[in-house]
Amino acid sequence: MEMVETDKEKTDRQLNELLNELRVALPGAQVLLAFLLTAPFQAHFPRTTEFDRAVLFAAVVFTCAGVLLLMAPSVYHRVRWNEGGKEDVVRVGHRLFLAGTAALALGMFGAVFVVANFLFGLVWAIIGVAILLTLVTVTWYVLPLERGRDSRVLYTE
């Protein structure tokens, strides 16, 4: 016999799932940010071009934005803790999570571009970023959206 969730149980489950997903995403984002913040202090950094430095700066900004956006649902939840409205926390947290992962992806692309350009040149940097852009687009957005549209997939929320 299948149990049916109440609206409250569904919201509680969705909030727990969101917070668990954030626990998975944040450590990787923080490690990337640490790498990006230490790169300028490495011995070979002066050999980078002005363009590489601008891309690295953009990568740092996007990665910081991603980390902040990924942390935001937890802070939002904590601020709203005694006010109720878990549905709002889940809805806003969901959007912040998606915005955070998008910003983080841009930061990753920038970091890979700078490293690949430094090590192998512009062509390989562009190829590397193009591969990553395709992978992120397909796995993070196209696949879940297409699976959601497939009427053969039984998915209950």
N, CA, C and O atoms as a GROMACS GRO file, in nm:
protein
  628
    1MET      N    1   0.085  -0.118   0.000
    1MET     CA    2   0.000   0.000   0.000
    1MET      C    3   0.089   0.124   0.000
    1MET      O    4   0.180   0.136   0.082
    2GLU      N    5   0.064   0.216  -0.091
    2GLU     CA    6   0.143   0.336  -0.106
    2GLU      C    7   0.090   0.446  -0.014
    2GLU      O    8  -0.029   0.475  -0.011
    3MET      N    9   0.183   0.505   0.061
    3MET     CA   10   0.146   0.615   0.150
    3MET      C   11   0.148   0.745   0.070
    3MET      O   12   0.235   0.767  -0.014
    4VAL      N   13   0.051   0.831   0.097
    4VAL     CA   14   0.044   0.960   0.031
    4VAL      C   15   0.096   1.067   0.127
    4VAL      O   16   0.056   1.073   0.244
    5GLU      N   17   0.186   1.151   0.076
    5GLU     CA   18   0.241   1.258   0.159
    5GLU      C   19   0.141   1.370   0.176
    5GLU      O   20   0.068   1.405   0.083
    6THR      N   21   0.139   1.426   0.295
    6THR     CA   22   0.062   1.548   0.315
    6THR      C   23   0.144   1.663   0.258
    6THR      O   24   0.263   1.646   0.230
    7ASP      N   25   0.084   1.779   0.241
    7ASP     CA   26   0.157   1.895   0.191
    7ASP      C   27   0.272   1.931   0.283
    7ASP      O   28   0.381   1.966   0.236
    8LYS      N   29   0.251   1.923   0.413
    8LYS     CA   30   0.357   1.954   0.510
    8LYS      C   31   0.472   1.855   0.498
    8LYS      O   32   0.589   1.894   0.499
    9GLU      N   33   0.441   1.726   0.487
    9GLU     CA   34   0.545   1.625   0.473
    9GLU      C   35   0.624   1.646   0.343
    9GLU      O   36   0.746   1.630   0.341
   10LYS      N   37   0.553   1.681   0.238
   10LYS     CA   38   0.619   1.707   0.110
   10LYS      C   39   0.715   1.826   0.121
   10LYS      O   40   0.829   1.819   0.073
   11THR      N   41   0.669   1.933   0.183
   11THR     CA   42   0.754   2.052   0.200
   11THR      C   43   0.874   2.020   0.288
   11THR      O   44   0.985   2.062   0.257
   12ASP      N   45   0.852   1.947   0.396
   12ASP     CA   46   0.964   1.907   0.484
   12ASP      C   47   1.066   1.824   0.408
   12ASP      O   48   1.186   1.846   0.421
   13ARG      N   49   1.018   1.730   0.328
   13ARG     CA   50   1.108   1.644   0.250
   13ARG      C   51   1.185   1.728   0.148
   13ARG      O   52   1.306   1.711   0.133
   14GLN      N   53   1.116   1.818   0.078
   14GLN     CA   54   1.182   1.901  -0.021
   14GLN      C   55   1.287   1.991   0.042
   14GLN      O   56   1.394   2.012  -0.016
   15LEU      N   57   1.258   2.044   0.159
   15LEU     CA   58   1.356   2.129   0.228
   15LEU      C   59   1.479   2.046   0.267
   15LEU      O   60   1.592   2.092   0.249
   16ASN      N   61   1.458   1.928   0.320
   16ASN     CA   62   1.570   1.841   0.356
   16ASN      C   63   1.652   1.804   0.233
   16ASN      O   64   1.775   1.802   0.239
   17GLU      N   65   1.586   1.775   0.122
   17GLU     CA   66   1.658   1.742  -0.001
   17GLU      C   67   1.740   1.861  -0.049
   17GLU      O   68   1.855   1.845  -0.090
   18LEU      N   69   1.682   1.979  -0.045
   18LEU     CA   70   1.754   2.100  -0.087
   18LEU      C   71   1.877   2.122  -0.001
   18LEU      O   72   1.986   2.148  -0.053
   19LEU      N   73   1.861   2.113   0.129
   19LEU     CA   74   1.974   2.135   0.219
   19LEU      C   75   2.082   2.029   0.200
   19LEU      O   76   2.201   2.059   0.210
   20ASN      N   77   2.042   1.904   0.174
   20ASN     CA   78   2.141   1.798   0.148
   20ASN      C   79   2.214   1.824   0.017
   20ASN      O   80   2.335   1.800   0.008
   21GLU      N   81   2.144   1.872  -0.085
   21GLU     CA   82   2.210   1.904  -0.212
   21GLU      C   83   2.311   2.018  -0.192
   21GLU      O   84   2.418   2.017  -0.252
   22LEU      N   85   2.276   2.114  -0.110
   22LEU     CA   86   2.369   2.223  -0.081
   22LEU      C   87   2.493   2.171  -0.010
   22LEU      O   88   2.604   2.219  -0.036
   23ARG      N   89   2.476   2.074   0.078
   23ARG     CA   90   2.591   2.016   0.149
   23ARG      C   91   2.686   1.947   0.052
   23ARG      O   92   2.806   1.939   0.078
   24VAL      N   93   2.634   1.898  -0.059
   24VAL     CA   94   2.717   1.833  -0.160
   24VAL      C   95   2.789   1.938  -0.245
   24VAL      O   96   2.907   1.923  -0.275
   25ALA      N   97   2.718   2.043  -0.284
   25ALA     CA   98   2.773   2.142  -0.378
   25ALA      C   99   2.875   2.236  -0.314
   25ALA      O  100   2.973   2.272  -0.378
   26LEU      N  101   2.853   2.274  -0.191
   26LEU     CA  102   2.937   2.377  -0.130
   26LEU      C  103   3.085   2.342  -0.114
   26LEU      O  104   3.169   2.427  -0.144
   27PRO      N  105   3.121   2.222  -0.070
   27PRO     CA  106   3.265   2.195  -0.054
   27PRO      C  107   3.344   2.211  -0.184
   27PRO      O  108   3.453   2.267  -0.183
   28GLY      N  109   3.290   2.163  -0.294
   28GLY     CA  110   3.359   2.179  -0.422
   28GLY      C  111   3.373   2.324  -0.461
   28GLY      O  112   3.477   2.366  -0.512
   29ALA      N  113   3.269   2.401  -0.437
   29ALA     CA  114   3.272   2.544  -0.468
   29ALA      C  115   3.377   2.614  -0.382
   29ALA      O  116   3.450   2.700  -0.432
   30GLN      N  117   3.385   2.578  -0.258
   30GLN     CA  118   3.482   2.641  -0.168
   30GLN      C  119   3.626   2.606  -0.206
   30GLN      O  120   3.715   2.690  -0.194
   31VAL      N  121   3.648   2.483  -0.249
   31VAL     CA  122   3.783   2.443  -0.292
   31VAL      C  123   3.823   2.520  -0.417
   31VAL      O  124   3.936   2.568  -0.427
   32LEU      N  125   3.731   2.533  -0.512
   32LEU     CA  126   3.761   2.610  -0.633
   32LEU      C  127   3.792   2.754  -0.597
   32LEU      O  128   3.887   2.812  -0.650
   33LEU      N  129   3.715   2.812  -0.509
   33LEU     CA  130   3.739   2.950  -0.467
   33LEU      C  131   3.877   2.962  -0.403
   33LEU      O  132   3.949   3.058  -0.430
   34ALA      N  133   3.914   2.869  -0.318
   34ALA     CA  134   4.046   2.872  -0.255
   34ALA      C  135   4.157   2.867  -0.360
   34ALA      O  136   4.255   2.941  -0.350
   35PHE      N  137   4.142   2.780  -0.459
   35PHE     CA  138   4.241   2.772  -0.566
   35PHE      C  139   4.252   2.905  -0.640
   35PHE      O  140   4.362   2.955  -0.664
   36LEU      N  141   4.137   2.962  -0.675
   36LEU     CA  142   4.138   3.086  -0.751
   36LEU      C  143   4.198   3.201  -0.671
   36LEU      O  144   4.265   3.288  -0.728
   37LEU      N  145   4.174   3.202  -0.541
   37LEU     CA  146   4.228   3.311  -0.459
   37LEU      C  147   4.378   3.298  -0.435
   37LEU      O  148   4.445   3.398  -0.409
   38THR      N  149   4.431   3.176  -0.445
   38THR     CA  150   4.575   3.159  -0.422
   38THR      C  151   4.656   3.165  -0.551
   38THR      O  152   4.777   3.185  -0.546
   39ALA      N  153   4.592   3.147  -0.666
   39ALA     CA  154   4.664   3.144  -0.794
   39ALA      C  155   4.754   3.266  -0.817
   39ALA      O  156   4.867   3.250  -0.862
   40PRO      N  157   4.707   3.387  -0.787
   40PRO     CA  158   4.793   3.504  -0.814
   40PRO      C  159   4.921   3.506  -0.731
   40PRO      O  160   5.014   3.580  -0.763
   41PHE      N  161   4.927   3.428  -0.626
   41PHE     CA  162   5.044   3.430  -0.539
   41PHE      C  163   5.146   3.321  -0.574
   41PHE      O  164   5.246   3.304  -0.504
   42GLN      N  165   5.120   3.248  -0.680
   42GLN     CA  166   5.211   3.143  -0.724
   42GLN      C  167   5.327   3.205  -0.802
   42GLN      O  168   5.312   3.312  -0.860
   43ALA      N  169   5.439   3.139  -0.802
   43ALA     CA  170   5.562   3.192  -0.862
   43ALA      C  171   5.548   3.223  -1.010
   43ALA      O  172   5.606   3.322  -1.057
   44HIS      N  173   5.475   3.144  -1.086
   44HIS     CA  174   5.466   3.164  -1.231
   44HIS      C  175   5.354   3.259  -1.272
   44HIS      O  176   5.338   3.286  -1.392
   45PHE      N  177   5.278   3.309  -1.178
   45PHE     CA  178   5.166   3.396  -1.214
   45PHE      C  179   5.207   3.521  -1.292
   45PHE      O  180   5.133   3.562  -1.381
   46PRO      N  181   5.321   3.582  -1.263
   46PRO     CA  182   5.360   3.701  -1.340
   46PRO      C  183   5.373   3.675  -1.490
   46PRO      O  184   5.371   3.769  -1.569
   47ARG      N  185   5.388   3.548  -1.531
   47ARG     CA  186   5.399   3.515  -1.674
   47ARG      C  187   5.264   3.516  -1.744
   47ARG      O  188   5.259   3.504  -1.867
   48THR      N  189   5.154   3.529  -1.671
   48THR     CA  190   5.022   3.531  -1.735
   48THR      C  191   5.000   3.665  -1.804
   48THR      O  192   5.063   3.765  -1.770
   49THR      N  193   4.911   3.664  -1.902
   49THR     CA  194   4.880   3.786  -1.977
   49THR      C  195   4.774   3.868  -1.904
   49THR      O  196   4.709   3.819  -1.811
   50GLU      N  197   4.759   3.992  -1.946
   50GLU     CA  198   4.652   4.077  -1.891
   50GLU      C  199   4.516   4.013  -1.914
   50GLU      O  200   4.428   4.018  -1.827
   51PHE      N  201   4.499   3.953  -2.031
   51PHE     CA  202   4.373   3.886  -2.064
   51PHE      C  203   4.346   3.772  -1.966
   51PHE      O  204   4.235   3.759  -1.914
   52ASP      N  205   4.449   3.688  -1.941
   52ASP     CA  206   4.433   3.578  -1.845
   52ASP      C  207   4.399   3.631  -1.706
   52ASP      O  208   4.318   3.572  -1.634
   53ARG      N  209   4.460   3.739  -1.669
   53ARG     CA  210   4.431   3.798  -1.537
   53ARG      C  211   4.286   3.847  -1.530
   53ARG      O  212   4.220   3.832  -1.427
   54ALA      N  213   4.239   3.906  -1.638
   54ALA     CA  214   4.100   3.952  -1.642
   54ALA      C  215   4.004   3.834  -1.634
   54ALA      O  216   3.903   3.840  -1.564
   55VAL      N  217   4.034   3.727  -1.706
   55VAL     CA  218   3.950   3.607  -1.700
   55VAL      C  219   3.955   3.546  -1.560
   55VAL      O  220   3.852   3.503  -1.507
   56LEU      N  221   4.073   3.544  -1.499
   56LEU     CA  222   4.085   3.491  -1.364
   56LEU      C  223   4.004   3.575  -1.266
   56LEU      O  224   3.936   3.521  -1.178
   57PHE      N  225   4.010   3.706  -1.280
   57PHE     CA  226   3.931   3.792  -1.192
   57PHE      C  227   3.782   3.764  -1.210
   57PHE      O  228   3.709   3.754  -1.112
   58ALA      N  229   3.738   3.751  -1.335
   58ALA     CA  230   3.597   3.717  -1.360
   58ALA      C  231   3.562   3.582  -1.298
   58ALA      O  232   3.454   3.566  -1.241
   59ALA      N  233   3.652   3.486  -1.309
   59ALA     CA  234   3.629   3.354  -1.250
   59ALA      C  235   3.616   3.364  -1.098
   59ALA      O  236   3.531   3.298  -1.038
   60VAL      N  237   3.699   3.447  -1.036
   60VAL     CA  238   3.690   3.466  -0.891
   60VAL      C  239   3.556   3.529  -0.854
   60VAL      O  240   3.491   3.486  -0.759
   61VAL      N  241   3.515   3.631  -0.929
   61VAL     CA  242   3.387   3.697  -0.900
   61VAL      C  243   3.271   3.600  -0.916
   61VAL      O  244   3.184   3.591  -0.829
   62PHE      N  245   3.268   3.526  -1.028
   62PHE     CA  246   3.160   3.429  -1.049
   62PHE      C  247   3.161   3.319  -0.944
   62PHE      O  248   3.055   3.277  -0.897
   63THR      N  249   3.280   3.272  -0.907
   63THR     CA  250   3.288   3.167  -0.807
   63THR      C  251   3.242   3.219  -0.671
   63THR      O  252   3.170   3.149  -0.600
   64CYS      N  253   3.284   3.340  -0.634
   64CYS     CA  254   3.236   3.400  -0.509
   64CYS      C  255   3.084   3.415  -0.511
   64CYS      O  256   3.016   3.384  -0.413
   65ALA      N  257   3.031   3.462  -0.623
   65ALA     CA  258   2.885   3.474  -0.636
   65ALA      C  259   2.819   3.338  -0.621
   65ALA      O  260   2.717   3.325  -0.554
   66GLY      N  261   2.877   3.236  -0.684
   66GLY     CA  262   2.823   3.100  -0.673
   66GLY      C  263   2.823   3.049  -0.530
   66GLY      O  264   2.724   2.992  -0.483
   67VAL      N  265   2.935   3.070  -0.460
   67VAL     CA  266   2.943   3.027  -0.320
   67VAL      C  267   2.840   3.100  -0.236
   67VAL      O  268   2.770   3.039  -0.154
   68LEU      N  269   2.829   3.231  -0.256
   68LEU     CA  270   2.730   3.308  -0.179
   68LEU      C  271   2.587   3.263  -0.208
   68LEU      O  272   2.506   3.248  -0.117
   69LEU      N  273   2.558   3.240  -0.336
   69LEU     CA  274   2.423   3.195  -0.372
   69LEU      C  275   2.394   3.054  -0.320
   69LEU      O  276   2.281   3.024  -0.283
   70LEU      N  277   2.496   2.968  -0.318
   70LEU     CA  278   2.476   2.834  -0.263
   70LEU      C  279   2.460   2.835  -0.112
   70LEU      O  280   2.392   2.749  -0.056
   71MET      N  281   2.520   2.932  -0.046
   71MET     CA  282   2.503   2.945   0.099
   71MET      C  283   2.371   3.013   0.135
   71MET      O  284   2.318   2.993   0.244
   72ALA      N  285   2.320   3.094   0.043
   72ALA     CA  286   2.201   3.176   0.070
   72ALA      C  287   2.078   3.097   0.115
   72ALA      O  288   2.009   3.144   0.206
   73PRO      N  289   2.046   2.980   0.058
   73PRO     CA  290   1.927   2.909   0.107
   73PRO      C  291   1.934   2.872   0.254
   73PRO      O  292   1.833   2.877   0.325
   74SER      N  293   2.052   2.835   0.301
   74SER     CA  294   2.066   2.803   0.443
   74SER      C  295   2.046   2.926   0.530
   74SER      O  296   1.980   2.920   0.635
   75VAL      N  297   2.102   3.038   0.487
   75VAL     CA  298   2.084   3.163   0.562
   75VAL      C  299   1.938   3.207   0.557
   75VAL      O  300   1.882   3.248   0.658
   76TYR      N  301   1.878   3.199   0.440
   76TYR     CA  302   1.736   3.235   0.423
   76TYR      C  303   1.649   3.150   0.515
   76TYR      O  304   1.559   3.201   0.582
   77HIS      N  305   1.678   3.020   0.518
   77HIS     CA  306   1.603   2.929   0.605
   77HIS      C  307   1.622   2.967   0.751
   77HIS      O  308   1.526   2.968   0.829
   78ARG      N  309   1.745   2.998   0.789
   78ARG     CA  310   1.772   3.031   0.929
   78ARG      C  311   1.703   3.161   0.969
   78ARG      O  312   1.648   3.171   1.079
   79VAL      N  313   1.706   3.261   0.881
   79VAL     CA  314   1.642   3.390   0.911
   79VAL      C  315   1.490   3.372   0.924
   79VAL      O  316   1.428   3.436   1.009
   80ARG      N  317   1.433   3.287   0.842
   80ARG     CA  318   1.288   3.265   0.843
   80ARG      C  319   1.246   3.154   0.940
   80ARG      O  320   1.129   3.116   0.943
   81TRP      N  321   1.338   3.103   1.020
   81TRP     CA  322   1.319   2.983   1.102
   81TRP      C  323   1.187   2.981   1.179
   81TRP      O  324   1.113   2.883   1.172
   82ASN      N  325   1.157   3.084   1.251
   82ASN     CA  326   1.038   3.084   1.336
   82ASN      C  327   0.916   3.147   1.270
   82ASN      O  328   0.812   3.161   1.335
   83GLU      N  329   0.926   3.185   1.147
   83GLU     CA  330   0.816   3.252   1.080
   83GLU      C  331   0.726   3.158   1.001
   83GLU      O  332   0.624   3.202   0.947
   84GLY      N  333   0.760   3.030   0.993
   84GLY     CA  334   0.683   2.939   0.908
   84GLY      C  335   0.718   2.964   0.763
   84GLY      O  336   0.826   3.016   0.732
   85GLY      N  337   0.629   2.927   0.674
   85GLY     CA  338   0.651   2.952   0.532
   85GLY      C  339   0.758   2.866   0.470
   85GLY      O  340   0.836   2.914   0.389
   86LYS      N  341   0.763   2.737   0.507
   86LYS     CA  342   0.864   2.650   0.449
   86LYS      C  343   0.851   2.639   0.298
   86LYS      O  344   0.951   2.622   0.227
   87GLU      N  345   0.729   2.649   0.248
   87GLU     CA  346   0.710   2.643   0.102
   87GLU      C  347   0.790   2.755   0.035
   87GLU      O  348   0.852   2.735  -0.069
   88ASP      N  349   0.786   2.874   0.096
   88ASP     CA  350   0.861   2.988   0.043
   88ASP      C  351   1.010   2.960   0.050
   88ASP      O  352   1.084   2.991  -0.044
   89VAL      N  353   1.056   2.903   0.160
   89VAL     CA  354   1.198   2.872   0.177
   89VAL      C  355   1.242   2.773   0.068
   89VAL      O  356   1.349   2.788   0.011
   90VAL      N  357   1.159   2.673   0.041
   90VAL     CA  358   1.193   2.575  -0.061
   90VAL      C  359   1.195   2.641  -0.199
   90VAL      O  360   1.288   2.618  -0.277
   91ARG      N  361   1.096   2.722  -0.230
   91ARG     CA  362   1.087   2.788  -0.361
   91ARG      C  363   1.206   2.883  -0.383
   91ARG      O  364   1.272   2.878  -0.487
   92VAL      N  365   1.233   2.968  -0.285
   92VAL     CA  366   1.344   3.064  -0.298
   92VAL      C  367   1.478   2.988  -0.297
   92VAL      O  368   1.567   3.019  -0.376
   93GLY      N  369   1.491   2.891  -0.209
   93GLY     CA  370   1.614   2.812  -0.202
   93GLY      C  371   1.644   2.740  -0.332
   93GLY      O  372   1.759   2.732  -0.374
   94HIS      N  373   1.541   2.689  -0.396
   94HIS     CA  374   1.555   2.621  -0.525
   94HIS      C  375   1.614   2.717  -0.628
   94HIS      O  376   1.707   2.682  -0.701
   95ARG      N  377   1.560   2.836  -0.635
   95ARG     CA  378   1.608   2.936  -0.732
   95ARG      C  379   1.751   2.981  -0.701
   95ARG      O  380   1.833   2.997  -0.791
   96LEU      N  381   1.779   3.002  -0.573
   96LEU     CA  382   1.914   3.042  -0.534
   96LEU      C  383   2.015   2.932  -0.566
   96LEU      O  384   2.126   2.960  -0.611
   97PHE      N  385   1.976   2.808  -0.545
   97PHE     CA  386   2.064   2.694  -0.575
   97PHE      C  387   2.096   2.690  -0.724
   97PHE      O  388   2.212   2.674  -0.762
   98LEU      N  389   1.993   2.705  -0.809
   98LEU     CA  390   2.016   2.702  -0.954
   98LEU      C  391   2.103   2.820  -0.999
   98LEU      O  392   2.191   2.804  -1.083
   99ALA      N  393   2.078   2.939  -0.944
   99ALA     CA  394   2.160   3.055  -0.978
   99ALA      C  395   2.303   3.034  -0.930
   99ALA      O  396   2.398   3.070  -1.000
  100GLY      N  397   2.320   2.977  -0.812
  100GLY     CA  398   2.453   2.951  -0.757
  100GLY      C  399   2.532   2.853  -0.841
  100GLY      O  400   2.651   2.873  -0.865
  101THR      N  401   2.466   2.745  -0.887
  101THR     CA  402   2.539   2.648  -0.969
  101THR      C  403   2.574   2.708  -1.105
  101THR      O  404   2.679   2.676  -1.161
  102ALA      N  405   2.486   2.794  -1.160
  102ALA     CA  406   2.518   2.860  -1.287
  102ALA      C  407   2.639   2.952  -1.271
  102ALA      O  408   2.729   2.951  -1.355
  103ALA      N  409   2.641   3.031  -1.164
  103ALA     CA  410   2.756   3.120  -1.140
  103ALA      C  411   2.882   3.038  -1.116
  103ALA      O  412   2.990   3.074  -1.164
  104LEU      N  413   2.869   2.929  -1.043
  104LEU     CA  414   2.984   2.843  -1.017
  104LEU      C  415   3.038   2.783  -1.147
  104LEU      O  416   3.159   2.774  -1.166
  105ALA      N  417   2.949   2.744  -1.237
  105ALA     CA  418   2.993   2.691  -1.366
  105ALA      C  419   3.074   2.796  -1.442
  105ALA      O  420   3.177   2.764  -1.500
  106LEU      N  421   3.028   2.921  -1.442
  106LEU     CA  422   3.103   3.027  -1.510
  106LEU      C  423   3.242   3.043  -1.447
  106LEU      O  424   3.341   3.064  -1.517
  107GLY      N  425   3.247   3.034  -1.314
  107GLY     CA  426   3.376   3.041  -1.246
  107GLY      C  427   3.468   2.926  -1.285
  107GLY      O  428   3.588   2.946  -1.306
  108MET      N  429   3.411   2.806  -1.294
  108MET     CA  430   3.490   2.690  -1.336
  108MET      C  431   3.542   2.707  -1.478
  108MET      O  432   3.657   2.676  -1.507
  109PHE      N  433   3.455   2.756  -1.567
  109PHE     CA  434   3.498   2.776  -1.705
  109PHE      C  435   3.615   2.874  -1.710
  109PHE      O  436   3.713   2.850  -1.781
  110GLY      N  437   3.606   2.982  -1.634
  110GLY     CA  438   3.714   3.080  -1.631
  110GLY      C  439   3.843   3.022  -1.578
  110GLY      O  440   3.951   3.047  -1.633
  111ALA      N  441   3.834   2.943  -1.471
  111ALA     CA  442   3.954   2.882  -1.412
  111ALA      C  443   4.018   2.786  -1.510
  111ALA      O  444   4.140   2.787  -1.527
  112VAL      N  445   3.938   2.703  -1.574
  112VAL     CA  446   3.992   2.607  -1.672
  112VAL      C  447   4.053   2.681  -1.790
  112VAL      O  448   4.159   2.642  -1.840
  113PHE      N  449   3.989   2.788  -1.834
  113PHE     CA  450   4.043   2.866  -1.945
  113PHE      C  451   4.182   2.919  -1.911
  113PHE      O  452   4.275   2.904  -1.990
  114VAL      N  453   4.196   2.980  -1.794
  114VAL     CA  454   4.325   3.040  -1.757
  114VAL      C  455   4.433   2.933  -1.746
  114VAL      O  456   4.544   2.950  -1.796
  115VAL      N  457   4.401   2.822  -1.680
  115VAL     CA  458   4.501   2.715  -1.664
  115VAL      C  459   4.538   2.656  -1.800
  115VAL      O  460   4.657   2.639  -1.830
  116ALA      N  461   4.438   2.624  -1.881
  116ALA     CA  462   4.466   2.563  -2.012
  116ALA      C  463   4.541   2.660  -2.104
  116ALA      O  464   4.632   2.620  -2.176
  117ASN      N  465   4.503   2.787  -2.102
  117ASN     CA  466   4.572   2.886  -2.184
  117ASN      C  467   4.718   2.901  -2.140
  117ASN      O  468   4.807   2.913  -2.224
  118PHE      N  469   4.742   2.899  -2.012
  118PHE     CA  470   4.877   2.911  -1.958
  118PHE      C  471   4.962   2.789  -1.998
  118PHE      O  472   5.078   2.803  -2.037
  119LEU      N  473   4.902   2.671  -1.986
  119LEU     CA  474   4.976   2.548  -2.011
  119LEU      C  475   4.987   2.510  -2.159
  119LEU      O  476   5.093   2.465  -2.203
  120PHE      N  477   4.878   2.528  -2.236
  120PHE     CA  478   4.874   2.474  -2.371
  120PHE      C  479   4.839   2.573  -2.480
  120PHE      O  480   4.853   2.540  -2.598
  121GLY      N  481   4.793   2.693  -2.446
  121GLY     CA  482   4.760   2.792  -2.547
  121GLY      C  483   4.609   2.812  -2.564
  121GLY      O  484   4.527   2.737  -2.510
  122LEU      N  485   4.578   2.915  -2.640
  122LEU     CA  486   4.440   2.960  -2.656
  122LEU      C  487   4.348   2.854  -2.717
  122LEU      O  488   4.235   2.837  -2.671
  123VAL      N  489   4.394   2.784  -2.819
  123VAL     CA  490   4.308   2.686  -2.886
  123VAL      C  491   4.262   2.578  -2.788
  123VAL      O  492   4.144   2.544  -2.783
  124TRP      N  493   4.356   2.525  -2.711
  124TRP     CA  494   4.320   2.420  -2.616
  124TRP      C  495   4.234   2.474  -2.502
  124TRP      O  496   4.150   2.403  -2.448
  125ALA      N  497   4.256   2.599  -2.465
  125ALA     CA  498   4.172   2.660  -2.362
  125ALA      C  499   4.027   2.670  -2.410
  125ALA      O  500   3.934   2.638  -2.336
  126ILE      N  501   4.009   2.712  -2.534
  126ILE     CA  502   3.874   2.722  -2.590
  126ILE      C  503   3.811   2.584  -2.603
  126ILE      O  504   3.694   2.567  -2.572
  127ILE      N  505   3.888   2.486  -2.649
  127ILE     CA  506   3.836   2.349  -2.661
  127ILE      C  507   3.795   2.295  -2.524
  127ILE      O  508   3.688   2.237  -2.510
  128GLY      N  509   3.880   2.314  -2.424
  128GLY     CA  510   3.848   2.266  -2.289
  128GLY      C  511   3.722   2.328  -2.234
  128GLY      O  512   3.637   2.258  -2.178
  129VAL      N  513   3.708   2.459  -2.248
  129VAL     CA  514   3.588   2.528  -2.200
  129VAL      C  515   3.465   2.484  -2.279
  129VAL      O  516   3.358   2.468  -2.221
  130ALA      N  517   3.479   2.465  -2.408
  130ALA     CA  518   3.366   2.421  -2.490
  130ALA      C  519   3.318   2.283  -2.447
  130ALA      O  520   3.197   2.258  -2.440
  131ILE      N  521   3.412   2.194  -2.417
  131ILE     CA  522   3.375   2.060  -2.369
  131ILE      C  523   3.300   2.071  -2.236
  131ILE      O  524   3.196   2.009  -2.217
  132LEU      N  525   3.353   2.151  -2.144
  132LEU     CA  526   3.288   2.167  -2.014
  132LEU      C  527   3.152   2.234  -2.026
  132LEU      O  528   3.057   2.196  -1.958
  133LEU      N  529   3.142   2.335  -2.112
  133LEU     CA  530   3.015   2.403  -2.134
  133LEU      C  531   2.910   2.305  -2.187
  133LEU      O  532   2.795   2.306  -2.142
  134THR      N  533   2.950   2.222  -2.279
  134THR     CA  534   2.859   2.120  -2.332
  134THR      C  535   2.817   2.021  -2.223
  134THR      O  536   2.699   1.988  -2.211
  135LEU      N  537   2.913   1.976  -2.145
  135LEU     CA  538   2.883   1.881  -2.038
  135LEU      C  539   2.788   1.940  -1.935
  135LEU      O  540   2.692   1.875  -1.894
  136VAL      N  541   2.813   2.062  -1.892
  136VAL     CA  542   2.726   2.128  -1.795
  136VAL      C  543   2.587   2.150  -1.855
  136VAL      O  544   2.486   2.120  -1.790
  137THR      N  545   2.581   2.200  -1.976
  137THR     CA  546   2.452   2.227  -2.039
  137THR      C  547   2.368   2.099  -2.050
  137THR      O  548   2.249   2.099  -2.018
  138VAL      N  549   2.431   1.991  -2.096
  138VAL     CA  550   2.357   1.866  -2.115
  138VAL      C  551   2.318   1.803  -1.982
  138VAL      O  552   2.203   1.765  -1.964
  139THR      N  553   2.413   1.790  -1.890
  139THR     CA  554   2.384   1.716  -1.766
  139THR      C  555   2.308   1.797  -1.662
  139THR      O  556   2.228   1.740  -1.588
  140TRP      N  557   2.330   1.927  -1.656
  140TRP     CA  558   2.264   2.008  -1.554
  140TRP      C  559   2.129   2.062  -1.598
  140TRP      O  560   2.042   2.085  -1.515
  141TYR      N  561   2.111   2.082  -1.728
  141TYR     CA  562   1.989   2.148  -1.775
  141TYR      C  563   1.908   2.067  -1.877
  141TYR      O  564   1.790   2.039  -1.854
  142VAL      N  565   1.970   2.029  -1.988
  142VAL     CA  566   1.895   1.961  -2.094
  142VAL      C  567   1.840   1.827  -2.045
  142VAL      O  568   1.720   1.800  -2.060
  143LEU      N  569   1.924   1.743  -1.988
  143LEU     CA  570   1.880   1.611  -1.943
  143LEU      C  571   1.765   1.618  -1.843
  143LEU      O  572   1.663   1.551  -1.864
  144PRO      N  573   1.776   1.695  -1.735
  144PRO     CA  574   1.663   1.699  -1.641
  144PRO      C  575   1.536   1.759  -1.702
  144PRO      O  576   1.426   1.713  -1.672
  145LEU      N  577   1.551   1.861  -1.787
  145LEU     CA  578   1.432   1.921  -1.848
  145LEU      C  579   1.366   1.826  -1.946
  145LEU      O  580   1.244   1.817  -1.951
  146GLU      N  581   1.446   1.755  -2.024
  146GLU     CA  582   1.390   1.658  -2.119
  146GLU      C  583   1.324   1.541  -2.047
  146GLU      O  584   1.218   1.495  -2.087
  147ARG      N  585   1.388   1.492  -1.941
  147ARG     CA  586   1.330   1.381  -1.864
  147ARG      C  587   1.198   1.424  -1.800
  147ARG      O  588   1.106   1.343  -1.786
  148GLY      N  589   1.188   1.550  -1.762
  148GLY     CA  590   1.065   1.600  -1.703
  148GLY      C  591   0.952   1.610  -1.804
  148GLY      O  592   0.835   1.603  -1.767
  149ARG      N  593   0.986   1.626  -1.930
  149ARG     CA  594   0.886   1.635  -2.036
  149ARG      C  595   0.843   1.498  -2.088
  149ARG      O  596   0.739   1.487  -2.153
  150ASP      N  597   0.923   1.394  -2.061
  150ASP     CA  598   0.896   1.261  -2.114
  150ASP      C  599   0.778   1.200  -2.039
  150ASP      O  600   0.788   1.170  -1.920
  151SER      N  601   0.668   1.182  -2.108
  151SER     CA  602   0.547   1.131  -2.043
  151SER      C  603   0.560   0.985  -2.001
  151SER      O  604   0.480   0.936  -1.922
  152ARG      N  605   0.662   0.914  -2.053
  152ARG     CA  606   0.682   0.775  -2.014
  152ARG      C  607   0.748   0.763  -1.877
  152ARG      O  608   0.746   0.656  -1.816
  153VAL      N  609   0.806   0.871  -1.829
  153VAL     CA  610   0.874   0.871  -1.700
  153VAL      C  611   0.771   0.899  -1.592
  153VAL      O  612   0.704   1.003  -1.594
  154LEU      N  613   0.758   0.808  -1.500
  154LEU     CA  614   0.666   0.827  -1.389
  154LEU      C  615   0.742   0.898  -1.278
  154LEU      O  616   0.835   0.842  -1.219
  155TYR      N  617   0.702   1.018  -1.251
  155TYR     CA  618   0.772   1.097  -1.150
  155TYR      C  619   0.670   1.166  -1.066
  155TYR      O  620   0.591   1.247  -1.115
  156THR      N  621   0.671   1.136  -0.938
  156THR     CA  622   0.577   1.201  -0.847
  156THR      C  623   0.656   1.280  -0.746
  156THR      O  624   0.758   1.234  -0.694
  157GLU      N  625   0.610   1.396  -0.720
  157GLU     CA  626   0.675   1.485  -0.623
  157GLU      C  627   0.585   1.497  -0.504
  157GLU      O  628   0.618   1.567  -0.408
   0.00000   0.00000   0.00000
